């Protein structure tokens, strides 16, 4: 009886209504947060499209940097980016995969290995500008490698990308079930053979996904390259990895500093090109993950 | 030139060795169990014996050769006219090296032209000596390796040992990088602290490296305004934006949204995390900062500056929010389902369950995520370079132009500069402080996350 009166009293109904209103409010705030983020993204993309699409034409894509905004193009910067990424990939991919294999499959539990793990986890979170300082102090001032070159840029970005590849590689290797290794060992394969002939091919899609994501990050990186002087005014596309060159994000940064208003269109158009590149890379990573991911 | 040719020759020799080793091992094969290792392993073993010692020798020689060449050039009579100053001398030698490599190049100094000929002769001489040495080592290694191709020889064991060594070296690269960062920052910052006292640097409130000369050098390197700007933009404004935005979208997506919405919205929000920071910086400078300036002007603020801490912090907050969101997502997912089920079964509404049960239980994970987000925000460079401004000031006014540690690092190291001046070196001292702070934040956060996961497992 007392229960019934509690549940039907006006005070209870009022309290319940208030609680439900609070519930709706909370849900709305959550929805609002998402809508706000999406709106920000949409605004950013819209403004870049609006001010940049008009500048996208063949002359822009194939031209080189210039002081005249109407002739300036991005091919020299894009070529610099390609060369830099090539150096980064060639160094960080093998290094990262080999380190991941060692840490996941062969490393004994020891102090040293713990130190390696801790330093990899920390390197993945070190601000990118610190890698730029490292590149400046070691590659340019100590080893005297050519300043502003894709070689030094690639080396610096490789150090930055390697931890990302190691971490994703370890997760991919960890996901391969032990029965695969056991089966290989049982028919007489050595440990090295079991890993390189069986575990690695199965983990490769996961490793590649992580590598592409790491490379996409490196492609958009500007701060460390600023440190090693890749901000020169480059009129001819670099011929090799030791020539002075610029990269796409750096070109965006340099143009954004120009006083001439006509460079706004160039900057936005270059941003569109960079974003398309990144979108394609990330799309490829998602495609690889969906296509080859095996659920054991 | 000669050395790159030698490198190609060594690699070609290695390839030949691989085929020779495999071919010879195949000839030895007489039936199942007649050999310890497969022919391919004999090929690799032989190739390794050719390549590894030769490549080591090649690397060593290409490192010592420039010194030998310079020594030979110094012995030339023309070198007697070289100036005594180290910097000048090195510049002329570099110029001569350039002409020696590329005869069409134009010399800045007539002396370089004279030195180019002996330089070229020395390069050819030492290149030949080194090349010959490397080839002899490669052939000797190959000869030794070839005698090892026998039926009972455990080539596989040896090759696998080499592979393991390679794996170990690769994983030590991580330590080497960390060590390189610490060593280079400490070394350069040490040079800086020879001129400027660390206490003045860490506690001074006046930052004007441009005026730093002579006696008052300490007074112009006070980095407190930079630390304040960094904290104000990265840890206060950006977090005021990023924490509610990230946390609430994580809560909505995990607790309220239907499967299809989650499937579509989550990847789209992750695009925010993938956009390069230079794009955010440009957006902040082109759109957000003028918007804030105009709004402030219409609200009656006198002379609002175009570059403001608010513009940089706001955009940075949006950029970091997907990161906060994914950390919060992980933390919420780690809370056992039984806890929220229990709360719901007692009649609590979903929002009450989230606020009173889920969030407190997930708090350590969320706090760790926020710490990692702060460590990212304070290390963020391009947004502040493009939108925050250059004036070092201690102010709590979000509309004021403010500078940060990362901005000053960029400022000190770009443009014309002489290396080793306190102004340039201060960038490394700032880098050291930044590295230490982010390191501490990361270590604490990772430890909290680890303990938090263990608590619910």
Interface residues (C-beta under 8 A of the other chain):
Chain A: X19 X20 X22 X23 X25 X26 X27 X29 X30 X31 X32 X33 X34 X36 X37 X38 X40 X41 X43 X44 X47 X48 X94 X95 X96 X98 X99 X101 X102 X103 X106 X107 X113 X115 X116 X119 X120 X121 X122 X123 X125 X126 X127 X128 X129 X130 X131 X133 X134 X136 X137 X138 X141 X159 X162 X163 X166 X190 X191 X192 X196 X216 X217 X219 X220 X221 X222 X223 X226 X227 X229 X231 X249 X250 X252 X253 X256 X264 X267 X271 X274 X275 X278 X282 X286
Chain B: X156 X160 X163 X164 X166 X167 X168 X170 X171 X172 X173 X174 X175 X177 X178 X180 X181 X184 X185 X187 X188 X244 X245 X246 X247 X248 X249 X251 X252 X253 X255 X256 X265 X267 X268 X269 X271 X272 X274 X275 X276 X277 X278 X279 X280 X281 X282 X283 X285 X286 X287 X318 X321 X322 X349 X350 X351 X352 X354 X355 X372 X375 X376 X378 X379 X380 X381 X382 X385 X386 X406 X409 X410 X413 X414 X419 X427 X428 X431 X434 X435 X438 X439 X442 X443 X446
